[in-house]
């Protein structure tokens, strides 16, 4: 009986590998999150600008006005794909559009693959997100389930073996 359970720690190898395959999210998802965090910070800076000057920056000056407004220094970063963030404001209105052109570097006016601040479902063809499960992903989930089961059987078996020898 002792020999049967002697190799249960080997079940940790497929467990770790399949866990990594299943849980590692694409880098793209992290880039979208980073772009949304940047957009949120810019949105906050635009709100502070409006409270100071009574209106949002005008279209020609755009986001550059945030860096030269006389308030605390504000740095406008590039988006995670190396693009500038886009800002559209119609003078006299109380709204604006703020977005990143996204992975294709094309200005779609906040639609298409552009990253916006609000909720949006990004297409599989653009970012590899929200895709139907592939055979390899299903296989990884099955391997993970088998590895967890094997690990549990090994731990239970070791516990029973120790009780028998005591």
N, C-alpha and C positions, 0 to 999 in steps of 0.2 A: 504494500500500500504506500509506503514511503517513497518508492521510486516513481510511482505514477504522478504524484504531486510535486516531485522535485523540480520540475521544469516550469511550474506555473508562472514564475516571473517573466518568462519569455512572452507571455501574453501582453506584457506591457509594451513591447515593440509595435505590434500592429495597432494597439490602442492609441499610442502616441502618434503614429503615422496617420491613421485614419482620422483622429481628432484634428490634426493639423490640416488635412485635406478638406474636412467638413467645415471647420470654423474659421479658417483664414479668409477674410473678406478681401475683395480686390482692392488694390491701391487706388483705383479710380473712385471707389466709394469714399475713401479718406480724402481725396482731392475735392470731391463735391462738398463734403462736410467743411473742409477748410475754406472753400470759396463762400459757403453760406455764412461762416463765422466772420469772414472779412466783410461781406455784404452787411451783416448785422452791425459791425463796428462803424462802417461808413454811414449806415442808416442813422445810428445814434449821433454821429458827428453832424449829419445834415439837420437833425432835429435841434441840436445845440446852436448851429449856425442860424437857423430860422428864429430861434428864441432871442438871439442876439441882434440880428439884422432885420427881423420882421418878414423875411421871405427866404425862399431857398435860393441857392446860387443860380445865376442865369445860365442859359444854354452855352453861349460862347466860352465863358470861363469854366463852367462845369465843376468837376471835382477838384480842379486845381485851386479854386477859390478857398477850399477848406484848408489848404496848406498855407495860404497867405492871408488868412482872415484876421490876423492880429490876436487871436485867442491862443490857447495852448497849441504847440506844434502838433500837427496831425500828419502822419505819413500814409499815403495811399499805396498799398502794396500792389504788385502784379498778381493776377489770379494764378492758381497752381499750374496752368498751362502756358504761362508767360504772356498773357494778354493783359491789356488795361481793362479795368472795370468800366462799364458804360453807364452813363447817366443821361436821362432825358427829362426835361422839365419845360412845361409850357408856361411862359410868364403869366402871372396873375391867377394861376390855379394853385390849389393846395395839395397837389399830388405830383409824383414823379415816378419814373421807372428806373430801376437800378438792377443791373445784371452783369454776368460774366458771359462772354461769347462761347465759353465751353471748349470742349476737346477739339472741335473742328476749326476753331479760330475765326469762325464766320459770324458776323453780326446778324442774328435773326430777330432782333427787336424784342428779345426776352422769350421768344417761343422756340420751337425746334429743340436743339440740344442745349440751348443757353441755360445757365444755372441762375436761378432766381432765389430770392430770400424766402418766399412762401413754399408751401407744399407743392411738389411736382413729382410725377412718376417719370423717371428717365428710361429711355428705350434701350432694349438689349443691344440693338444694332449700333447705338452710339457709344454706350458705356460698358456693356457687358453686365448690366444690372437688370433685375426683374426678368431674367431669362428662364425658360422652362428648364426643369432639371435634365441634366445630361446623364448618359449611361454611367460615366465615370463618377459623377456625384452620387447617384443612387448606389453604385458599388461601394463608394466610400462610406455611406451611411450604413450599409449592410455590414461592412467590415468593422465599423465602429461598434455596432450592436453585438456582433459575434465576439469582439475583443472584450467588451464589457462583461458579457456573459461568461467568457472563459476566465477572466480575472476574478469574477465573483465566485465561480466554482473553485478556482484555485485557493482563494482566501478561506472559503468555507472548508475545503478539504484539509488545508493546513491546520485549521482550528480543530477539526475532528481528530486528526492524526495526533496532535499534541495531547488531547484529552485521553486518547487511548493509551499513550505511553506514560501518563502520569499516574 
